[in-house]
């Protein structure tokens, strides 16, 4: 891929994505805490409805500022956009919001690192990328050990870490499939419009899954929750559109090498802003192993990128 792939062109926008996405973990957990303190009895429909509201707002806002969203929709594959919406938004966040409810925010933040490992495994099968080298297979193994260590001793506020971890890892797998699908769409549609449609259509699907929660909307959406929902909608619109835009400028395996910033941001922001959470030894050891694995897995270096 042609372009300037030097680290100072890639690192700052990826760091911005990481900080934005990292704030989502304490944001979602705070909403759950506010509901609990208010005596609101919530289940999966309420969680999915809340996610749907967030993504419908985010997707609508992105489409309003996209260059020519209707024209781009006509020129793109409708089935491809639907698959992109199902993978990146609807499917991913059906699992994600459930997993965040079961695991601590810091563990959930760290577990998003599995998206990079999913990419290394799925991209060769579905996108024709080269298979991982022996070094990268070793990185996958180290990362898997790190995920196990972190889940085994995540610290206070962990909830049900093993089930939460399984759901979050499944969510990141669907997110990786979404990136692969976007790679097929991007010749016909820009990152902003594609992301907007993905968030809007996926959000509507999530609203349908959480249909019963419409009856309790006045209880669920207190002023504090509305404020957090608007912030989370901005996070989705800004971070997803920026990340998808970066995928049109830089090779995805190169970006995957910088994804270690995202789990670090999610873990550290959760530990900083969520009361009652603290990191166990396993979380710190797991974080070190996972970050080391992500750095080790970086496939392409400057000067050795494919043209």
C-alpha positions as CSV (number, residue, x, y, z in Angstrom):
1,X,0.0,0.0,0.0
2,X,1.4,3.4,-1.0
3,X,1.7,6.1,1.5
4,X,3.7,7.5,4.4
5,X,3.7,4.8,7.1
6,X,6.3,6.2,9.5
7,X,5.5,5.9,13.2
8,X,4.8,9.5,13.8
9,X,2.1,9.4,11.1
10,X,0.5,6.4,12.6
11,X,1.0,6.6,16.4
12,X,-0.8,9.9,17.2
13,X,-4.2,9.0,15.5
14,X,-4.1,5.5,16.9
15,X,-3.4,6.9,20.3
16,X,-6.4,9.2,20.0
17,X,-8.6,6.2,19.0
18,X,-7.2,4.3,22.0
19,X,-8.1,7.1,24.4
20,X,-11.6,7.5,23.0
21,X,-12.3,3.7,23.0
22,X,-10.7,3.4,26.4
23,X,-13.2,5.8,27.9
24,X,-16.1,3.6,26.7
25,X,-15.4,0.9,29.3
26,X,-15.8,3.1,32.4
27,X,-18.6,4.9,30.6
28,X,-20.7,1.7,30.1
29,X,-19.9,0.4,33.6
30,X,-20.9,3.7,35.1
31,X,-24.3,3.5,33.3
32,X,-24.8,0.0,34.7
33,X,-23.9,1.3,38.2
34,X,-26.3,4.2,37.9
35,X,-29.1,1.8,37.0
36,X,-28.2,-0.5,39.9
37,X,-28.1,2.4,42.4
38,X,-31.5,3.6,41.1
39,X,-33.0,0.2,41.7
40,X,-33.6,-0.4,38.0
41,X,-33.9,-4.1,37.2
42,X,-31.9,-4.6,34.0
43,X,-31.2,-7.6,31.8
44,X,-29.8,-8.2,28.4
45,X,-32.7,-6.3,26.5
46,X,-32.0,-3.1,28.5
47,X,-28.2,-3.4,27.8
48,X,-28.8,-4.0,24.1
49,X,-31.4,-1.2,23.9
50,X,-28.9,1.2,25.5
51,X,-26.3,0.1,22.9
52,X,-28.8,0.6,20.1
53,X,-29.6,4.1,21.2
54,X,-25.9,4.9,21.3
55,X,-25.1,3.6,17.8
56,X,-28.2,5.0,16.1
57,X,-27.2,8.5,17.4
58,X,-23.6,7.9,16.4
59,X,-24.4,6.6,12.9
60,X,-26.9,9.3,12.2
61,X,-24.4,12.0,13.2
62,X,-21.7,10.5,10.9
63,X,-24.1,10.3,7.9
64,X,-25.0,13.9,8.4
65,X,-21.3,14.9,7.9
66,X,-20.4,12.3,5.3
67,X,-19.5,13.6,1.8
68,X,-22.3,12.0,-0.2
69,X,-23.9,9.2,1.8
70,X,-26.8,8.4,-0.5
71,X,-24.7,8.3,-3.6
72,X,-22.1,6.1,-1.8
73,X,-24.8,3.8,-0.6
74,X,-26.1,3.4,-4.2
75,X,-22.6,2.6,-5.5
76,X,-21.7,0.1,-2.7
77,X,-22.7,-3.5,-2.2
78,X,-25.9,-3.5,-0.2
79,X,-25.2,-7.1,1.0
80,X,-21.6,-6.0,1.9
81,X,-22.9,-3.0,4.0
82,X,-25.4,-5.3,5.7
83,X,-22.6,-7.8,6.6
84,X,-20.4,-5.0,7.8
85,X,-23.2,-3.7,10.0
86,X,-23.9,-7.2,11.4
87,X,-20.2,-7.9,12.2
88,X,-18.9,-4.5,13.3
89,X,-21.9,-3.3,15.2
90,X,-24.8,-5.6,15.8
91,X,-23.0,-8.9,16.4
92,X,-20.0,-7.4,18.1
93,X,-22.0,-5.4,20.6
94,X,-24.5,-8.1,21.4
95,X,-21.6,-9.9,22.9
96,X,-19.7,-6.9,24.1
97,X,-22.3,-5.2,26.3
98,X,-23.1,-8.6,27.9
99,X,-19.4,-9.3,28.5
100,X,-18.8,-5.8,30.0
101,X,-21.7,-6.4,32.5
102,X,-20.0,-9.7,33.7
103,X,-16.3,-8.6,33.8
104,X,-14.6,-5.7,35.4
105,X,-14.0,-2.6,33.2
106,X,-10.2,-3.0,33.4
107,X,-10.3,-6.7,32.4
108,X,-12.8,-5.9,29.5
109,X,-10.4,-3.1,28.3
110,X,-7.5,-5.5,28.3
111,X,-9.4,-8.3,26.5
112,X,-10.0,-6.1,23.4
113,X,-6.4,-6.9,22.6
114,X,-7.7,-10.3,21.3
115,X,-8.9,-8.4,18.2
116,X,-5.3,-8.2,16.9
117,X,-4.8,-11.9,17.3
118,X,-8.2,-12.6,15.5
119,X,-6.9,-10.4,12.7
120,X,-3.8,-12.5,12.3
121,X,-5.8,-15.7,12.1
122,X,-8.7,-14.5,10.0
123,X,-7.1,-12.2,7.5
124,X,-5.1,-15.0,5.7
125,X,-8.3,-17.1,5.4
126,X,-10.7,-14.4,4.3
127,X,-8.6,-11.5,3.0
128,X,-5.7,-13.2,1.3
129,X,-3.1,-11.7,3.7
130,X,0.1,-13.6,4.3
131,X,0.0,-16.2,7.1
132,X,1.8,-15.3,10.3
133,X,5.4,-16.1,10.6
134,X,6.8,-18.4,13.2
135,X,7.6,-15.3,15.4
136,X,4.0,-14.1,15.0
137,X,2.6,-17.6,15.9
138,X,4.7,-17.3,19.0
139,X,3.2,-13.9,19.7
140,X,-0.3,-15.4,19.4
141,X,0.7,-18.0,22.0
142,X,2.1,-15.4,24.4
143,X,-1.0,-13.3,24.0
144,X,-3.2,-16.3,24.7
145,X,-1.3,-17.0,27.9
146,X,-1.6,-13.3,28.9
147,X,-5.3,-13.4,28.4
148,X,-5.6,-16.5,30.6
149,X,-3.4,-15.0,33.3
150,X,-5.3,-11.7,33.4
151,X,-8.7,-13.5,33.5
152,X,-7.5,-15.8,36.3
153,X,-6.6,-12.9,38.7
154,X,-8.1,-9.7,37.4
155,X,-8.5,-8.0,40.8
156,X,-11.5,-6.5,42.7
157,X,-14.7,-5.9,40.9
158,X,-14.1,-8.7,38.5
159,X,-17.6,-10.2,38.6
160,X,-17.7,-13.4,36.5
161,X,-14.4,-13.0,34.6
162,X,-14.4,-16.3,32.6
163,X,-17.8,-15.9,31.0
164,X,-17.2,-12.2,30.5
165,X,-13.9,-13.0,28.9
166,X,-15.4,-15.6,26.5
167,X,-18.1,-13.1,25.4
168,X,-15.6,-10.3,24.9
169,X,-13.2,-12.4,22.9
170,X,-16.2,-13.5,20.7
171,X,-17.0,-9.8,20.3
172,X,-13.5,-8.9,19.1
173,X,-13.6,-11.8,16.6
174,X,-16.8,-10.3,15.0
175,X,-15.0,-6.9,15.0
176,X,-12.1,-8.4,13.1
177,X,-14.6,-9.8,10.6
178,X,-16.1,-6.3,10.2
179,X,-12.7,-4.9,9.3
180,X,-12.2,-7.6,6.7
181,X,-15.7,-6.8,5.3
182,X,-14.9,-3.1,5.2
183,X,-11.7,-3.8,3.2
184,X,-14.0,-5.2,0.4
185,X,-16.3,-2.2,0.6
186,X,-13.8,0.7,0.6
187,X,-13.3,1.0,-3.2
188,X,-16.9,2.0,-3.4
189,X,-17.7,3.9,-0.2
190,X,-15.7,6.2,2.1
191,X,-14.9,5.4,5.7
192,X,-17.2,8.0,7.2
193,X,-20.3,6.8,5.2
194,X,-19.6,3.1,5.7
195,X,-19.1,3.5,9.4
196,X,-22.2,5.6,9.6
197,X,-24.4,3.0,7.9
198,X,-22.8,0.2,10.0
199,X,-23.5,2.0,13.3
200,X,-27.0,3.1,12.2
201,X,-28.2,-0.3,10.8
202,X,-26.4,-2.2,13.6
203,X,-27.9,0.1,16.2
204,X,-31.4,-0.5,14.8
205,X,-30.8,-4.3,15.1
206,X,-29.7,-3.8,18.7
207,X,-32.8,-1.8,19.4
208,X,-34.9,-4.6,18.0
209,X,-33.2,-7.1,20.3
210,X,-33.8,-4.8,23.3
211,X,-37.4,-4.1,22.3
212,X,-39.0,-4.6,25.7
213,X,-36.8,-1.8,27.1
214,X,-38.8,0.8,25.2
215,X,-41.4,0.5,27.8
216,X,-38.9,1.6,30.5
217,X,-37.1,4.3,28.5
218,X,-38.1,7.1,30.9
219,X,-36.6,5.1,33.8
220,X,-33.5,4.0,32.0
221,X,-32.6,7.4,30.5
222,X,-32.0,9.6,33.4
223,X,-30.1,12.9,32.7
224,X,-26.8,11.4,33.8
225,X,-27.4,8.4,31.5
226,X,-28.4,10.6,28.6
227,X,-25.1,12.6,29.1
228,X,-23.1,9.4,29.1
229,X,-25.0,8.0,26.1
230,X,-24.2,11.2,24.1
231,X,-20.5,10.9,25.0
232,X,-20.4,7.2,24.0
233,X,-22.1,8.0,20.7
234,X,-19.4,10.6,20.0
235,X,-16.8,8.0,20.9
236,X,-18.3,5.6,18.4
237,X,-18.6,8.1,15.6
238,X,-15.1,9.6,16.1
239,X,-13.1,6.5,16.9
240,X,-14.6,4.1,14.4
241,X,-14.5,6.6,11.5
242,X,-10.9,7.5,12.3
243,X,-9.9,3.9,12.6
244,X,-11.6,2.9,9.4
245,X,-10.0,5.9,7.7
246,X,-6.6,4.8,8.9
247,X,-7.3,1.4,7.4
248,X,-7.5,3.1,4.0
249,X,-4.1,4.9,4.5
250,X,-2.0,2.2,6.1
251,X,-1.8,-1.6,5.9
252,X,-4.0,-3.3,8.5
253,X,-1.2,-5.5,9.8
254,X,0.8,-2.3,10.5
255,X,-2.2,-0.8,12.4
256,X,-2.7,-4.1,14.3
257,X,0.8,-3.7,15.7
258,X,-0.3,-0.4,17.3
259,X,-3.5,-1.9,18.8
260,X,-1.7,-2.5,22.1
261,X,-2.6,1.1,22.9
262,X,-6.3,0.3,22.9
263,X,-6.3,-2.4,25.7
264,X,-3.9,-0.4,27.7
265,X,-6.1,2.7,27.5
266,X,-9.2,0.7,28.4
267,X,-7.6,-1.0,31.4
268,X,-5.9,2.2,32.7
269,X,-9.0,4.4,32.3
270,X,-11.2,1.9,34.0
271,X,-8.8,1.6,36.9
272,X,-8.6,5.4,37.1
273,X,-12.3,6.2,36.9
274,X,-14.3,3.2,38.2
275,X,-14.7,3.1,42.0
276,X,-14.3,-0.4,43.5
277,X,-11.9,-1.7,40.8
278,X,-8.3,-2.6,41.4
279,X,-5.9,-4.6,39.4
280,X,-4.8,-8.1,40.6
281,X,-1.3,-9.4,40.0
282,X,-2.7,-11.5,37.1
283,X,-4.1,-8.4,35.4
284,X,-0.7,-6.7,35.4
285,X,1.2,-9.8,34.4
286,X,-1.3,-10.5,31.7
287,X,-1.1,-6.9,30.4
288,X,2.7,-7.2,30.1
289,X,2.4,-10.5,28.2
290,X,-0.3,-9.2,25.9
291,X,1.4,-5.9,25.1
292,X,4.7,-7.8,24.5
293,X,2.8,-10.2,22.2
294,X,1.2,-7.3,20.3
295,X,4.5,-5.6,19.7
296,X,6.2,-8.9,18.7
297,X,3.4,-9.6,16.2
298,X,3.9,-6.4,14.3
299,X,4.5,-7.7,10.8
300,X,5.7,-4.8,8.7
301,X,8.4,-2.3,9.5
302,X,9.1,1.0,7.7
303,X,10.9,0.3,4.5
304,X,9.5,-3.2,4.2
305,X,5.9,-2.5,3.4
306,X,4.3,-4.0,0.3
307,X,3.7,-1.6,-2.5
